[in-house]
Amino acid sequence: MKTLNEINKFEKAKTNLQDIEIEKILNSFDKFSKRILKSKNFLGNKYRGYGLPFIAQWCKKENLTKILTNSFGSTETLNEIKQTSKLKNFKILPKGLVVHWVAGNVPTLGFLSLILGLITKNKNIVRLPLFSKKILEDLLNNFKNIDQTSKEICKNILILRYDKTDVEISKKLSSISDARIIWGSDDTCKNIKSFETKLGCEDLVFSNRVSFIIIDNKTLKQNSTDFFNKICRDILVFDQKACASPHTIFLEKASKKEISRFCKKLSNFLRQNYRRYQFAKVTSQKKMEILNLRLDYSLKHSVFSDHADINSTVLSDNKQNLGPCIQNGTIFVRKLPSIKLIKNNFPKNIQTLGITKYSKNLKIYISELQKIGLSRVRPIGQMTNFESIWDGINIPMKLTRFSTIYS
């Protein structure tokens, strides 16, 4: 009952975010970015491994300005009427109330989609799972004290935690939403989409997706330290819980010797890099899953790992499809299959392809993968970098409406 009262109160509350100049909003986030980057002990280092350095870079005024400019041509269209021709003028207005359903495995994404809701001047409700870490609340409490504008911005945010079985709250949130951003498993997204909404409600659904890496043969032969560190970043930054995290690496035209050498080196780099991150302790169930997988591969295929370290497992075989999502630094390394096999064996929910080089040969692969459903192609080291166009959806455009004036 308390949660429903909170929602009703927030829905009725009048805020002035639409009246605040976009420049002031962007400046507040820029100051927040600088605070994170300058601090050696931000939030007591509680959230190492949760992408805080990336959040800081993403909140920079330069980046947020670029996002709005790419979507609307100018940030000024969020402040005032913009003339595009002698006959037509337009202004960008917020959709109204945006409700974000955030997945518990990567709560950081909730903060990033919330920022997009705020810089488009919407009111925002964020629903978090009961079990997820309080990184979002901690970030917002810190942001609130940046300046007077950040205080006003935070009046447009309501954070809710409730059990997913409490259907009445979810129904209420859906009924008042002007836009819903849904992060989660296929089943979670289907469940939330089943709730009744306003006729004009915009749904942005980000469900189960898979990602992988293709390494061209020339880069493979170079075998550089920087190259391995970038791969490790993509694998480890969200502990392989993000949809853009790779679980399989394909090597172009690689010999058995090259594959073996690559796997050994990657295992060593994963072990060294994993220590830089602070993840939750590996559960006994997950530990058993990884150990059983190692045993199976030691008997049938090839396994490269440190017996004393559960978080750096590189598995090699002759299979020609994507490996399963195991997490905890577990990666499958395979020879790049033919285009025909990719058409027949790869799933349609591919999100991100990490590449080392945009070669003529790889261009053919990318073209076929796009036909299957590939959304993004990124250089290695940047696979998990969140962008305003995600899974092929321009989020700022979906969170706004155009008001046009013809004269």
Secondary structure, 3 states (H helix, E strand, C coil): CHHHHHHHHHHHCCCCHHHCCHHHHHHHHHHHHHHHHHCCCHHHHCCCCCCHHHHHHHCCHHHHHHHHHHHHCCHHHHCCCEECCCCEEEEEEECCEEEEECCCCCCHHHHHHHHHHHHCCCEEEEEECCCCCCHHHHHHHHHHCCCHHHHHHHCCEEEEECCCCCHHHHHHHHHHCCEEEEECCHHHHHHHHCCCCCCCCEEEEECCCEEEEEECHHHHHHCCHHHHHHHHHHHHCCCCCCCCCEEEEEECCCCHHHHHHHHHHHHHHHHHHHCCCCCCCCCHHHHHHHHHHHHHHHHHCEEEECCCCCCCEEEECCCCCCCCCCCCCEEEEEECCCHHHHHHHCCCCEEEEEECCCCHHHHHHHHHHHHHCCCEEEECCCCCCCCCEECCEEHHHHCEEEEEEEC
